[in-house]
Amino acid sequence: MARFAPLYEVPVEDATADVRATFRNTEKYDVDDAPAHFEEVSIELALVSSAPSDAVRKLVSHAERACHAAQSLRHPVTIRLSSTLNRQPLL
């Protein structure tokens, strides 16, 4: 938000984000075999600004497009894990 606010001439006096998620983790507790995963992520953004709502709406839209976390959660990504033990690959 702060990075893009000057582009839209939006003074931001205060900004908070409330991020919540539901996460399925039943396999950990031997309830079933479903792999752990997020079911939903919710972000509530609260802004205080003297700017008109149209300018703030454009700023929020731009910030959302630029958010690496939100974009990563929207699209599956390959994850590779490698481990070492005493600086040697752990096979």
N, C-alpha and C positions, 0 to 999 in steps of 0.2 A: 504494500500500500504506500508506504512512505517513499519508496523509490519512484513510483509513477505519479504520485499526487501533483508534483509541479507541472507535469505534462498536461494535466487537465485543469490546472489552476484551482485545485481543491485544497484549501487549508484544512489540515486534520488536527483538531484540538485534542481528540482522544480516539483511540481505536482498541477494541478488544475482540478476541475471537474465542468462542466457546466451542471446543471440539469434543465430540462424543462419538463413540463407536459401539456397535454390538459385534461381538467376536464369538464365533462358534469354536469351542474347544473341548468337545465332548470326548474325542478320542483319548485325550490326556487322562481322563477319569474312567476309561474303559466302559463308557456308555454305549458307544458304537464305533464304527470304523471311519467315520467322516473326517477328512483331514481338517486341521485347524485353518480358519479363514475369517476375514472380516465379512460380515453380512451387510453392514451399512456403516457409513461414516457421515456424520452430520456436522456442519460448520455454521455457526451463527455469528455473523460479523456485526458488531455494533459500532457505529461511527458517530462522532460529534464534529460537525462542520457547519460553517456558515455558507457553504457553496450550494447552488441550486441542485435539486435532486437529479436532474438529467446529467449534470457533470459528475456527480458522485456515482450514479449508475454506470457511466462509461468507465470511470476509474475502477470500480469493483469488477466489472467485466474484464478489463485488461489485466488486473492483478490475478484474477482467477485463471486466465489463460497462461499466465507466467508462473503459476505456482507448481513447482516440481512435484510436491507431495500429492496434490490433487490430480495432476496429470498422470502420475505413476499409478495411483490407485484406480484410475479409470481404464487403464490399458494393461493387460497382462504383460509381465516382463520376466525374462529368463533370469534365474538367480543361480549363481555358481558359488559354492562354498569350498574353500580349500583350508586345510588346517596344517599346522606345523607343530612339532614337538622337539624342543631343544634345537630349533632352527633347521630341522629336517622335516621333509614332507611326512605327514601322518597318513599312512595308507590304510 
